[in-house]
């Protein structure tokens, strides 16, 4: 056996033997939570909300680090390539399930290189109309769209976003020819939405809820299969006559593949403990997230189903990244 091969095998064996010992002593230093988006978004807000409570539960500094780029893929790659020592985690949004189809050169396998530890919850998006538009229901908008194909516009947080893919499905199912106007994130979309730059902004409640509450935007439909508890008065697209639509944003916590069970268990317990604090729970719900923590046994299959569903929509509609 070549000496280099032998050294590699011995190193791998040593690393394998070291993991159980590491798990018993974890955590023994700072823990990093990567937010793969700029400051100010829902993933950033959720990470910083959990930070002090995780720090108290685990007894070590928790560092929240924003690493934006490539719809969350750049920051997620850092964690996917890190050692499974429990010191690096990432909090992702729904773009995590779309990126494999849009960015084939990410440099990691979303399903093989990461451990889906905890799904925090989901939230439907809301299709709205600017208050200056005449429609007060999805049916009225659809009638106007069919009368004037390729003239009505809808705005999203970006090309290939969950909102974009959802509206591609809606267009096919309802026979509508709408014009997509992508913005670079929730902030620019919210500004454009209030200004009336587009006919129909579509985003999650955390992104545009304040403008719905103010009356600047009028809700036409929500995109979940059933009505969200946070928006019980807004009908779903299914109720509005568009069958088969169940599109929900999600927020989840992941680590690198190969994490020892002891580390996974302790981090999950710390996260669940933080989410159970009444003040934390109230603030998460205020973000517009339907909080329903689910562990790896549920989060893993959920994530795989999301990747398969939205990958198919990307391919069938020939959607490309910006």
Beta strands, then each sheet from edge to edge (+ up, - down):
strand 1: 31-35
strand 2: 62-66
strand 3: 88-92
strand 4: 114-130
strand 5: 153-156
strand 6: 179-182
strand 7: 200-204
strand 8: 217-222
strand 9: 248-256
strand 10: 290-294
sheet 1: 2+ 1+ 3+ 9- 4+ 7- 5- 6-
sheet 2: 2+ 1+ 3+ 9- 4+ 8-
sheet 3: 2+ 1+ 3+ 9- 4+ 10-
end
